[in-house]
Amino acid sequence: MNRKNPVQIVDTNGVLKNTKTIQIATGYFHSVLVSDSGIVSAFGSNSFGELGDGTETSNNSPVTVSFPSAVTVTFADVGSSFSVFLTKQGAVYTVGKNDLFKLGDNTTVKFRNTPVPIVDANNVLASKTVSKIAVGYAHTLLLSTDAKLFAYVKTDKTLTIQSFGSNAQGQLGDNTNTNKNYPVAIVDVNSILSTKTIAQISAGREHSMCLTSDGLVYSWGSNSLGQLSVPDATTKSLFPIQLVDTNKVLQGKTISSISAGAYFSILQTSDGKIYSYGRNLQAELGDGSMSQKKASPGFVIDSNNVLLGTTVSKISAGYDHSIALTADGRVVTWGSDDKGQLGDEPTTPQNPVIVEDTQNNLKGFDVIAAATGNTHSVILGNNGHVYA
């Protein structure tokens, strides 16, 4: 049953008892929760073991992800039928479906139902500690503590920056379009990142993004729908290239956050404004229109005045919808609403709307995080409770 208003998830299995959720991640058909006690749980589809509980049984209530006792997970991210976890020690574990080498474990096993560590077959992570992860539809990006970028899927080449998983459109950034089943180095062909410090990473369906500490955005992978914000003549890039602000809407602005949707991208600037570009067939750009694509950043238009008098503090882009959290606690959404993922009336608003809390489930606390999936949304309150 679809829901158009937020409800608290039900802890039927009791795995969240006496814990407080501190981080949420959601993918195409499942979600993962990380608690302050170190317990990791998951719910949703489990056809390929993506819940990591040692079964292939789907569950509509959280189940415990099975990790060795010595492993403490601090962050998780989720793709299509697989999950990726970052530990306190900087190790990376994966679980679920391994088509397109999503798991980065240097095998061709079809799936795994308990997490395993990725295999650094090329030693590109030697003497490094991974500090951030970002998961797309079928690929993963890693950021090490010395701010070198990584990704993963299968190759025989030895490369210098890293990533793993699907690479048909060059989303691994290693200057090839060959899938990799272990981390490989992202190749900075134009030496545009050589003097930069990478602050954030984000992964979409077939493209990837990074934000540098000086507020610049670089992307790679598919540009078929303008999701890289470079001229249309560039249909894809196998290595990082800089965003092109054709309409000059970002002049004088400093980009402070990025989020890659399936075929679009959104940016947050330091003054709390939002900009978007890429596919717009489901109004995912929030600019008051619906069109095939827009290949340069445009301003998300607040014609409904839901952002009036406030600034945006966090952004999250999903398959074809987005969520923004504001400084004063509003939860704002736009894009496709075919399954009620906007938390509003089941239409396709072309401009941002406020999530309707008709049952007062969100009263008495602040929403501190949001995650956007395929056709659903998950939010986290400062009370440690999760709503979807």
ABEGO torsion letter per residue (X at the ends): XBBABBBBBBBAAGAABGBBBABBBBBAABBBBBBAAGBBBBBEBAAAGAAGAGBABBBABBBBBBBBAABBBABBBBBBGBBBBBBAAGBBBBBEBABGGAAGAGBABABBABBBBBBBAAGAABGBBBABBBBBAABBBBBBAAGBBBBBEBBABBBABBBBEBAAAGAAGAGBABBBABBBBBBBAAGAAAABBBABBBBBAABBBBBBAAGBBBBBEBAAAGAAGBBAABABBABBBBBBBAAGAABGBBBABBBBBAABBBBBBAAGBBBBBEBAAAGAAGAGBBBABBABBBBBBBAAGAABGBBBABBBBBAABBBBBBAAGBBBBBEBAAAGAAGBBBBBBABBBBBBBAAGAABGBBBABBBBBAABBBBBBAAGBBBX
